[in-house]
Amino acid sequence: MAWITSQLAHLADTSTPTVRHYHRIGLLEEPERLSNGYKQYTTRHLVRLLQIRRLAARGVPLTRIGAILREDENSVAVLDEVDAELEGSMRQLAQARAELAMLRAHRARADTPSGFEALSRGLSERQRSLLTLFSTVMGPDALEEYRQALVVGDEVDEEFETLAPTADAETVEGLARRMAAAVEDADRERPRLRDPAVGSPVGEDQARLVLGLAFAELFNPPQLRALQRVDELRHGRNDGTS
């Protein structure tokens, strides 16, 4: 008994393109062709195809199936490696499901970094953008302190967030002085935020570059001036009257 490609694929519950793919990568031997050009598969091909399909269903990558089917001294080691990879994938999937559950529970946006689900709905679009960047360039300790800062919040934070692009110098100066006082208190409670680039997974220089560009692009001129004045006030560089 012999089968053409479509019949063989049907018997193995797969598709003709999949069978052809197995030929291309060397997993399934090409059969002989009849004079009419049709491939003629035998029981040997069907057995091999069923074995490939069973291993693939068990999570074995196609690149490893050939080694396992050879049943040499490496086949057990390959199974151990695949099992370890599957275990890692299962942990990742479990973590992903837990994060999805938190997002759904707090009706948070799907792109919200883990741990910020309960806070996300109260953030402005600019704050969301900053959070996305912070969650990438900050180390875990600094990111946790930033989360704590968002939980606490204060009127000064809200005043800075809503500072208008048309705010005059007097308004900026008053806000900066209130912010400087708040920053002094925050430094004692959350010291890692003094330099959030320290311990960055992308490298401290790269983190500072990302944060500097983000601030320049996301904050309006009065907000940037307020941040500058906070730094000046904390380091006593000038009195802000010029």
C-alpha positions as CSV (number, residue, x, y, z in Angstrom):
1,M,0.0,0.0,0.0
2,A,1.3,3.5,-0.9
3,W,-0.1,7.0,-0.3
4,I,0.3,10.3,-2.0
5,T,1.2,13.4,0.1
6,S,-2.3,14.6,0.9
7,Q,-3.3,11.1,2.0
8,L,-0.3,10.7,4.2
9,A,-0.9,14.1,5.8
10,H,-4.6,13.2,6.5
11,L,-3.6,9.9,8.2
12,A,-1.2,11.8,10.5
13,D,-3.7,14.6,11.2
14,T,-1.5,17.3,9.6
15,S,-1.2,19.2,6.4
16,T,0.5,18.8,3.1
17,P,2.7,21.9,3.6
18,T,3.8,20.5,7.0
19,V,4.9,17.3,5.4
20,R,6.8,19.2,2.8
21,H,8.4,21.3,5.5
22,Y,9.6,18.1,7.3
23,H,11.2,17.1,4.0
24,R,13.0,20.4,3.7
25,I,14.5,20.3,7.1
26,G,15.5,16.6,6.8
27,L,13.2,15.1,9.3
28,L,11.2,13.0,6.8
29,E,12.9,11.2,4.0
30,E,11.6,12.0,0.5
31,P,9.9,8.9,-1.1
32,E,10.2,7.7,-4.6
33,R,8.0,9.2,-7.3
34,L,5.9,7.3,-9.9
35,S,6.2,8.2,-13.6
36,N,3.3,10.6,-13.2
37,G,5.4,12.6,-10.6
38,Y,3.3,11.7,-7.6
39,K,5.2,10.8,-4.4
40,Q,4.5,7.3,-3.1
41,Y,4.7,7.1,0.7
42,T,5.0,3.7,2.4
43,T,4.3,2.5,5.9
44,R,7.9,3.5,6.9
45,H,7.1,7.1,6.0
46,L,3.8,7.0,7.9
47,V,5.5,5.6,11.0
48,R,8.2,8.3,10.9
49,L,5.6,11.1,10.4
50,L,3.5,9.9,13.3
51,Q,6.6,9.8,15.5
52,I,7.5,13.4,14.5
53,R,3.9,14.5,15.2
54,R,3.8,12.8,18.6
55,L,7.1,14.4,19.7
56,A,6.1,17.8,18.4
57,A,2.8,17.5,20.4
58,R,4.9,16.8,23.5
59,G,6.7,20.1,23.1
60,V,9.9,18.8,21.5
61,P,11.3,21.4,19.1
62,L,11.7,20.2,15.5
63,T,15.4,20.8,15.8
64,R,15.6,18.2,18.5
65,I,13.4,15.5,17.1
66,G,16.0,14.0,14.8
67,A,18.4,13.5,17.7
68,I,15.7,11.8,19.8
69,L,14.5,9.5,17.0
70,R,18.1,8.3,16.4
71,E,18.0,6.8,19.9
72,D,21.7,7.2,20.5
73,E,23.4,8.0,23.7
74,N,22.4,11.7,23.4
75,S,18.7,11.1,23.1
76,V,18.1,10.9,26.9
77,A,20.1,14.1,27.4
78,V,18.0,15.8,24.8
79,L,14.8,14.8,26.5
80,D,16.2,16.2,29.8
81,E,17.0,19.5,28.1
82,V,13.5,19.7,26.5
83,D,11.9,18.9,29.8
84,A,13.9,21.7,31.5
85,E,12.8,24.1,28.7
86,L,9.2,23.1,29.0
87,E,9.4,23.7,32.8
88,G,10.7,27.1,32.2
89,S,8.0,27.9,29.7
90,M,5.3,26.7,32.1
91,R,6.7,29.0,34.8
92,Q,6.6,31.9,32.3
93,L,3.0,31.0,31.3
94,A,2.0,30.8,35.0
95,Q,3.5,34.2,35.6
96,A,1.8,35.7,32.6
97,R,-1.6,34.3,33.7
98,A,-1.0,35.8,37.2
99,E,-0.2,39.2,35.7
100,L,-3.3,39.0,33.4
101,A,-5.4,38.3,36.5
102,M,-4.1,41.4,38.2
103,L,-4.7,43.5,35.1
104,R,-8.3,42.2,34.9
105,A,-8.9,42.7,38.6
106,H,-7.9,46.3,38.5
107,R,-9.2,47.0,35.0
108,A,-5.7,48.2,34.2
109,R,-4.4,48.7,30.7
110,A,-2.8,45.6,29.2
111,D,0.6,47.3,28.9
112,T,0.8,48.2,32.6
113,P,4.1,47.0,34.2
114,S,3.6,44.3,36.9
115,G,3.1,45.8,40.3
116,F,1.5,49.0,39.1
117,E,-2.0,47.6,38.2
118,A,-3.8,49.3,41.1
119,L,-2.3,52.6,40.2
120,S,-2.5,52.7,36.5
121,R,-6.1,54.1,36.1
122,G,-5.1,57.3,37.9
123,L,-2.1,58.0,35.7
124,S,-2.0,60.6,32.9
125,E,-0.8,59.6,29.5
126,R,2.5,61.2,30.2
127,Q,2.9,59.4,33.5
128,R,2.1,56.1,31.7
129,S,4.8,56.8,29.2
130,L,7.3,57.5,32.0
131,L,6.3,54.4,33.8
132,T,6.9,52.3,30.7
133,L,10.4,53.7,30.5
134,F,11.1,53.5,34.2
135,S,10.1,49.8,34.3
136,T,12.7,49.1,31.6
137,V,15.7,51.2,32.7
138,M,15.3,51.2,36.5
139,G,16.6,48.4,38.7
140,P,14.0,46.5,40.8
141,D,14.8,48.4,44.0
142,A,14.5,51.8,42.5
143,L,11.3,50.8,40.6
144,E,9.7,49.6,43.9
145,E,10.5,52.9,45.5
146,Y,9.0,54.7,42.6
147,R,5.8,52.6,43.0
148,Q,5.8,53.6,46.7
149,A,6.1,57.2,45.7
150,L,3.1,56.9,43.4
151,V,1.1,55.3,46.2
152,V,1.8,58.1,48.6
153,G,1.6,61.0,46.2
154,D,0.9,64.6,47.3
155,E,-0.5,67.9,46.2
156,V,2.9,69.0,44.9
157,D,3.1,66.1,42.5
158,E,-0.3,66.9,41.1
159,E,0.6,70.6,40.9
160,F,3.7,69.7,38.9
161,E,1.8,67.3,36.6
162,T,-0.8,70.0,35.7
163,L,1.6,72.9,35.5
164,A,0.6,74.8,32.3
165,P,2.9,75.5,29.4
166,T,2.0,79.2,29.9
167,A,2.9,79.2,33.6
168,D,4.9,82.4,34.6
169,A,8.2,82.5,36.4
170,E,6.7,83.3,39.8
171,T,4.4,80.3,39.6
172,V,7.3,78.0,38.6
173,E,9.5,79.4,41.4
174,G,6.9,78.8,44.0
175,L,6.3,75.3,42.9
176,A,10.0,74.5,42.7
177,R,10.5,75.6,46.3
178,R,7.6,73.4,47.5
179,M,9.0,70.5,45.4
180,A,12.5,70.9,46.8
181,A,11.2,70.6,50.3
182,A,9.2,67.5,49.3
183,V,12.2,66.0,47.6
184,E,14.3,66.4,50.8
185,D,11.7,64.3,52.7
186,A,11.5,61.8,49.9
187,D,15.2,61.3,49.8
188,R,15.2,60.1,53.3
189,E,12.4,57.6,52.7
190,R,13.3,56.5,49.2
191,P,17.1,57.0,48.7
192,R,17.4,54.9,45.6
193,L,15.4,57.5,43.7
194,R,18.2,60.1,44.1
195,D,19.7,58.5,41.1
196,P,17.3,56.0,39.5
197,A,19.9,54.9,36.9
198,V,22.0,53.2,39.6
199,G,21.7,49.4,39.1
200,S,19.9,49.8,35.8
201,P,19.7,46.5,33.8
202,V,20.5,48.5,30.6
203,G,23.5,50.2,32.1
204,E,23.7,53.4,34.1
205,D,24.9,55.6,31.2
206,Q,22.2,54.3,28.9
207,A,19.6,54.7,31.6
208,R,20.5,58.4,32.2
209,L,20.4,59.0,28.5
210,V,16.9,57.5,28.2
211,L,15.6,59.4,31.2
212,G,17.1,62.7,30.1
213,L,15.6,62.5,26.6
214,A,12.3,61.4,28.1
215,F,12.1,64.3,30.4
216,A,13.1,66.7,27.7
217,E,10.4,65.4,25.3
218,L,7.5,64.7,27.8
219,F,7.6,67.8,30.0
220,N,6.8,71.3,29.0
221,P,9.2,74.2,29.4
222,P,7.8,75.4,32.8
223,Q,8.0,71.9,34.2
224,L,11.6,71.5,33.0
225,R,12.5,74.8,34.6
226,A,10.8,73.7,37.8
227,L,13.0,70.6,37.8
228,Q,16.0,72.6,37.2
229,R,15.2,75.0,40.0
230,V,14.7,72.1,42.4
231,D,18.2,70.9,41.6
232,E,19.6,74.4,42.0
233,L,17.8,74.9,45.3
234,R,19.0,71.6,46.7
235,H,22.5,72.4,45.8
236,G,22.5,76.1,46.6
237,R,23.7,77.2,43.1
238,N,21.6,80.4,42.8
239,D,18.5,82.1,44.2
240,G,16.4,82.0,41.1
241,T,16.0,85.7,40.8
242,S,17.9,86.1,37.5
